[in-house]
Amino acid sequence: MKYHSAATIACLSLLALSGCSTPPDGSSAPYSAYTTARIDVIMPPNAPPVGQQFRRIPDSRDTGGQGGNHLGMDVLAPRGTPVVAAASGVVTASFYEPAYGNRVEISHGTDAQGRQIITRSVHLDARTVAKGDHVSRGQQIGRVGSTGALAGALNHLHFEVHRTDAQSAEAVDPHLYWADGVGRVTCFDAARALPDTPVRLTYPLRCH
């Protein structure tokens, strides 16, 4: 498993146009030191790199101005790279908003505990599905971009996983739901049959 440094993350996030190099495929950024729950991430060598991990910081913790919650993971890729459905499901939202730009949300069904799983892909350069569309795992739903004020001019996919039940709704670390197990990033493979229930996810960008 390969990592890139916090300095590189900062360079990518804040100085996207200054010539900083993109990490290689198979790279996975470390979790923030202020994150209470960290997952050991195993990246396939041909998977587009993760530039920033999920981060939920307790309200009582002082980060010294080094950032708050980041309720998803950022996957780095050139503008126009296809974004694909991480599992089969129904598109529940497809729209543009000023902060997150082009957004697509998909309801995928339930996990092993019966909780509804929804994925959210934002900062898309373009959306290729509409609300109400049924999508298959691996089907293109949009293209990587940098739309929305929070993208920071960096081309990337911000990918979130939300789970809900009768009592609660919360964003959770996407690494909890890969088809090959917790932390084991799973590339989409059209030749591999995966069950729709319980929901298990494959990478939202195609591996090279």
C-alpha positions as CSV (number, residue, x, y, z in Angstrom):
1,M,0.0,0.0,0.0
2,K,1.4,3.4,-1.0
3,Y,0.8,6.8,0.6
4,H,1.6,10.3,-0.3
5,S,2.5,12.9,2.3
6,A,0.3,15.5,4.0
7,A,2.4,18.2,2.3
8,T,1.4,16.7,-1.1
9,I,-2.3,16.6,-0.1
10,A,-2.1,20.3,0.9
11,C,-0.3,21.1,-2.4
12,L,-3.0,19.3,-4.4
13,S,-5.9,20.8,-2.5
14,L,-4.8,24.4,-2.3
15,L,-2.4,24.9,-5.2
16,A,-4.0,22.7,-7.8
17,L,-2.9,25.1,-10.6
18,S,0.7,25.6,-9.5
19,G,2.3,22.6,-11.0
20,C,2.3,20.1,-8.1
21,S,2.5,16.5,-9.4
22,T,-0.4,14.1,-9.0
23,P,0.3,11.0,-7.0
24,P,0.7,7.7,-8.9
25,D,-2.1,5.1,-9.3
26,G,-2.4,2.9,-6.3
27,S,-1.6,5.7,-3.8
28,S,-3.8,6.4,-0.8
29,A,-3.4,9.5,1.4
30,P,-3.0,9.0,5.1
31,Y,-5.9,9.8,7.4
32,S,-5.8,13.1,9.3
33,A,-4.2,12.9,12.8
34,Y,-7.4,14.3,14.1
35,T,-9.6,11.5,12.8
36,T,-10.8,9.2,15.5
37,A,-11.4,6.2,13.3
38,R,-8.9,5.1,10.7
39,I,-9.0,2.1,8.3
40,D,-6.1,0.3,6.9
41,V,-6.5,0.9,3.1
42,I,-5.3,-1.6,0.5
43,M,-5.3,0.0,-3.0
44,P,-5.0,-2.0,-6.2
45,P,-1.9,-0.7,-8.1
46,N,-4.1,0.4,-11.1
47,A,-6.7,2.4,-9.1
48,P,-6.7,6.2,-9.4
49,P,-5.2,7.7,-6.3
50,V,-7.1,8.8,-3.2
51,G,-6.1,12.4,-2.4
52,Q,-8.0,12.9,0.8
53,Q,-9.7,10.4,3.2
54,F,-13.0,10.6,5.1
55,R,-12.6,12.7,8.2
56,R,-15.0,13.2,11.1
57,I,-13.6,15.1,14.0
58,P,-15.2,15.2,17.5
59,D,-16.7,18.6,18.4
60,S,-14.4,18.8,21.4
61,R,-11.2,18.4,19.4
62,D,-9.2,21.5,18.5
63,T,-7.5,21.0,15.1
64,G,-5.6,24.2,15.3
65,G,-7.3,25.5,12.1
66,Q,-6.2,22.4,10.1
67,G,-9.6,21.6,8.8
68,G,-12.9,20.2,9.9
69,N,-15.1,17.3,8.8
70,H,-14.6,15.8,5.3
71,L,-17.5,13.4,4.9
72,G,-16.2,11.6,1.9
73,M,-13.1,10.6,0.0
74,D,-11.5,12.5,-2.9
75,V,-10.3,10.5,-5.9
76,L,-7.8,12.3,-8.2
77,A,-8.2,12.1,-11.9
78,P,-8.1,14.3,-15.0
79,R,-11.1,16.3,-16.0
80,G,-13.5,14.2,-18.1
81,T,-12.5,10.9,-16.6
82,P,-15.7,8.7,-16.5
83,V,-17.3,8.4,-13.0
84,V,-19.2,5.1,-12.7
85,A,-21.9,3.7,-10.4
86,A,-20.4,2.0,-7.4
87,A,-23.3,-0.5,-7.3
88,S,-26.6,-0.9,-9.1
89,G,-29.5,1.3,-8.0
90,V,-31.8,4.2,-8.7
91,V,-30.7,7.8,-9.2
92,T,-32.4,9.9,-6.5
93,A,-30.8,13.2,-7.4
94,S,-29.0,14.8,-10.3
95,F,-28.5,18.5,-10.2
96,Y,-26.1,21.5,-10.0
97,E,-25.6,23.5,-6.8
98,P,-23.1,26.4,-6.2
99,A,-21.1,24.7,-3.4
100,Y,-20.6,21.2,-4.7
101,G,-21.3,21.7,-8.4
102,N,-22.8,18.8,-10.3
103,R,-24.1,16.2,-8.0
104,V,-25.5,12.6,-8.6
105,E,-27.0,10.6,-5.8
106,I,-27.9,6.9,-6.1
107,S,-29.9,4.7,-3.7
108,H,-28.5,1.2,-3.8
109,G,-30.6,-0.8,-1.5
110,T,-29.7,-2.1,2.0
111,D,-26.5,-3.4,3.7
112,A,-26.2,-6.5,5.8
113,Q,-27.9,-4.7,8.8
114,G,-30.8,-3.5,6.7
115,R,-29.7,0.1,6.4
116,Q,-30.3,2.0,3.2
117,I,-27.1,2.9,1.4
118,I,-26.8,6.0,-0.8
119,T,-23.8,7.2,-2.7
120,R,-23.1,10.8,-3.6
121,S,-20.7,12.0,-6.3
122,V,-20.0,15.7,-6.6
123,H,-17.8,18.3,-8.4
124,L,-18.6,16.5,-11.6
125,D,-17.8,18.2,-14.9
126,A,-21.0,16.7,-16.3
127,R,-23.8,14.4,-15.3
128,T,-24.9,11.7,-17.6
129,V,-27.9,10.4,-15.7
130,A,-31.2,11.9,-14.5
131,K,-33.3,11.5,-11.4
132,G,-35.3,8.2,-11.7
133,D,-32.8,6.4,-13.9
134,H,-32.0,2.8,-13.0
135,V,-28.2,2.3,-13.2
136,S,-26.0,-0.8,-13.2
137,R,-22.8,-1.2,-11.4
138,G,-20.0,0.2,-13.5
139,Q,-22.3,2.3,-15.7
140,Q,-21.1,5.8,-16.3
141,I,-23.0,8.5,-14.3
142,G,-20.8,11.5,-15.0
143,R,-17.3,12.9,-15.6
144,V,-14.7,14.1,-13.2
145,G,-14.4,17.9,-12.9
146,S,-14.0,20.8,-10.5
147,T,-17.5,22.4,-10.4
148,G,-18.7,24.1,-7.3
149,A,-16.9,26.6,-5.0
150,L,-15.7,23.8,-2.7
151,A,-13.7,22.0,-5.4
152,G,-10.9,24.4,-5.1
153,A,-10.2,24.3,-8.8
154,L,-8.8,20.7,-8.4
155,N,-10.2,18.1,-10.8
156,H,-11.3,15.2,-8.5
157,L,-14.3,13.1,-7.5
158,H,-15.6,13.7,-4.0
159,F,-17.4,10.5,-3.2
160,E,-19.7,10.0,-0.2
161,V,-21.5,7.0,1.3
162,H,-24.6,7.7,3.4
163,R,-26.6,5.1,5.4
164,T,-30.0,5.5,6.9
165,D,-32.5,3.5,9.0
166,A,-35.6,4.4,11.0
167,Q,-33.6,6.1,13.8
168,S,-30.7,7.8,12.1
169,A,-28.9,9.0,8.9
170,E,-25.2,9.5,8.7
171,A,-22.3,9.8,6.3
172,V,-19.8,7.0,6.7
173,D,-16.3,6.2,5.5
174,P,-16.6,4.6,2.0
175,H,-13.8,2.2,2.9
176,L,-16.3,0.3,5.1
177,Y,-18.3,-0.9,2.1
178,W,-15.9,-2.3,-0.6
179,A,-17.0,-5.6,-2.2
180,D,-13.7,-7.3,-1.1
181,G,-14.0,-6.2,2.5
182,V,-13.3,-3.2,4.8
183,G,-10.4,-1.1,3.5
184,R,-9.9,-3.3,0.4
185,V,-10.6,-1.0,-2.5
186,T,-12.3,-3.1,-5.2
187,C,-12.0,-2.3,-8.9
188,F,-15.1,-2.7,-11.1
189,D,-14.7,-5.8,-13.3
190,A,-17.5,-6.5,-15.8
191,A,-16.6,-10.2,-15.8
192,R,-17.2,-10.5,-12.1
193,A,-20.7,-11.0,-10.8
194,L,-21.4,-9.3,-7.5
195,P,-24.8,-9.6,-5.6
196,D,-26.9,-6.5,-5.4
197,T,-27.9,-7.3,-1.7
198,P,-26.4,-6.7,0.7
199,V,-24.9,-3.6,-0.9
200,R,-21.1,-3.8,-1.4
201,L,-19.4,-1.2,-3.5
202,T,-16.8,-1.1,-6.3
203,Y,-14.5,1.9,-7.0
204,P,-16.3,4.9,-8.5
205,L,-13.6,5.4,-11.2
206,R,-12.5,2.6,-13.5
207,C,-9.1,1.1,-12.7
208,H,-6.5,1.4,-15.5
